[in-house]
């Protein structure tokens, strides 16, 4: 009988959908999440709402019969925020991105850690961060880079503080990932100019990032806790 249950945020498309597919192929019961539920396996929760992470966690626990073993913090918002906007518009965009990309992930991680501590058993958190957390991003994406940098710091803290209790934390930092039609995706981000900055010569496929996430969730040695895995085609190396 399968006893492994995972909550994957942002599982309706792109990297999250690929992670859900690969985890299910390994026998994991996946509880999906999207801003709006679109099937019976997905919980709808708009993470821009401060109350949504708690509702999502409670609903996921109910579906998991009181047990969640893996949390994948994948949900994110990537939207431009030019510095030329009005003060209030710029701040609103900043706060929306930080809430969805970092604060909601922090809340869910907190719920997961408390769940595992109370149950006296371990668990795993996999954070889908970004190359931007180390390298920075465009002039219109200060907020995105800041959120992903915060996620990396949070991940390292979880790993250092809870490893002795069997709680493992792993982070993945993709570069550009083709989560839309390839032509439209590249065109929206500079076309061939974008590829010139990637030694591999192409952006990552969602399935590549999902393979790393699945490894972290199920196979990575415990000694790897705290690790940050880069997946950016050598466009940024540390």
N, C-alpha and C positions, 0 to 999 in steps of 0.2 A: 504493500500500500504506500502511495506517495505521501510523505509527511513534510515535503518542502513547499512552502508557500511564499510567493514574492509579490510585493506591491511595486509596480512600475509606473511612475508618473509620466505623463505625456506619452502614453503608449499608442495613441491613435494614428500616428504617422511617423515617418522619418526614422531616426535612430531608435526611438522608443518602441515603435512597431516592430522593428527588426529584433530588438532585444526580447520582446515578448514572444516572438516566433521561435527564436533560438532557445529560450528557456523552456518553453513548452515542449520543444523537440527533445529536451533532456528529461522530461517527466515532471517538471515543476508546475505547480498550480499557480498561474499568473492572475493576479487581480490588477486589471488595467485601470487607467485614469485618463480622463480628458476634461476639457472645460465643460463639455456637455456630453452626457452618456449617449452612445450611439449603438450599443449592443448590450447583451446581458452580462458580458464579462467586464464591462467598463463602468466605473463610478464617475459620475459627473461632478466636478467641483472646480469653480473658477478661483484659482489661487491668488487672484488679485484681491479677493475678499479676505480680510484678516481672519474670519471665522472658518474659512474653508478647510485649512489643513486639519484642524481637529475633527471636523465632520468627516473628512476623507479617511482619516485614520480609524475613527470609530466604525465607519461603514466597512472598511477593509477588514478590521478585526472580526466583525460579525460574519463576513463572508468566509473568512479563514478559520471559522470555528474557534476563535479566541487565540489564534496563533499566526504570527507572521515571522518568517525566518530571514527574509532578505528584503531590503529596501533599496530600490534604484531611484535615485534623485536625478531624473532626466528632464522633467518639464522645464521649459524656458521660454523667454521672450527676447527676440532680437529685432529691435525697431530703432530707427534713426532718431537722434535727439540733437539737432543742430544747436550750437551755442547762440545762434541768431534768434532763436525763439524768445518769446516773452519770458520773464522770470518765472511766472507761475506755470506756464506750459512746460518749460524745461524741468522745473522741479517735479511737476506731476509725472512726467515721463521717467525721470530718475527714480521716483518712489515706486512707480508701477513695476519697473524692471527689477529693482532691488527686492521688492516684495515677492515677486514670482520666482526670480532666479536664485535668491539667497535666503530670504526670511522664511518662505514656505518650506524650503529644503531643510533649514535649521529646525523648524518646528517638527517636521516629520522625523528628522533624525533624533530629536529629543524624545519624541513619543516612542520611537523604536528602541532607543537605549534604555529608557525606563521599563519598557515591556520586557526586554531581555534580562535586565537586572532583577526585576521582580520575579521572573520565571526561573531564575537560577541557571539559565542556559545562554549560550552564545548566539550571535547573529552576525549578519554582514550588511554593511552599507556600501553601495557603489555610487559614486558621485560622477555625473557627466559634467565636467568642468569645461575648460577651453584653453587653447593656446593663448588666448587673450589675457588670461589670468597671470601669465608670466611676461608675455611680449607686449601687452597693450593692444589697443584696437584703433579704429579710425577716429578722426575728430568728432564724428557724430555718435560715437559709442563709448564714451567715458563710462557710462553707467553699466554697460555690459561687462567691460573689462573689470570694473570694480567689484561687481557681483561675483564674477568667476574667481577673482583673486581672493575674495572673502570665502568662497566655497572651499578653495584649496586650503586656506588656513584653518577653517572649521574641520575639514577632513583630517588634517594632521593632528589637531587637538583631540578629536575622538579617538584616533588610533593610539595616541600616546597615553591617554587617560584610562582606556577601558580594555586594552589588550589582555590584561591579567584576568578579566572576567569573561574572556572568550568572545569579545565583541571586536570584529575586524572591520577596518575601513580602507577602501581603495578608491583612487580617483583616476579618471581618464581625461586627458586634455586633447581633444581633437582640434585639428585646424579646420579649414573649410571642408564641409561634407555635403555631398550632393543629395539633398533631401527634397529636391524638386526636379522638374525636367532639366536636363543638363544644360541645354542651350540657354534657357531663361535664367537659370541659376548663375552661370558664368557671366552672362550679359549684365545682370543686375549688380555684379561685383567687379566689373572692369574687364571682362572677357579674357583675351589672351594675356593681358597684362598681369592678371592674377596668377596664371600658370607659370609665368616667368619667375615668380618668387618661390615656386615649389620645385625643388630638385627632382622629385619623383615624376613631375610632369603632368600630374592630374590631381584632382581633389579625391578625398576618401569616399568610399561607398558606405552607406549606413550599415550594411552587413559586416563590414570590417570593424567598425566601432562596436557593434553588437557582439562580435566574436570575443573581443577583449573584455567587454562587460560580463559576458557569460562565464568566461574563464575566472574573472575576479569573484563572481557570485558563487561559483561552484567548485573551482579547481585550484585557485591560487593558494600556495602554502601560507599558513598563518604568519610565517616570518616575513611575508611581503606586506603585512599590514602597515599602513602609512605611506605606501608607495604611490607615486604619481606617474602614470604611464602616458608618454607623449605619442600621438598618432597624427602627425601633420605632414608626412612626406618629406621630412627633413627641412621644412621651411623655418623651423625654430628648434635649435638644439641647445641643451643645457649641459 
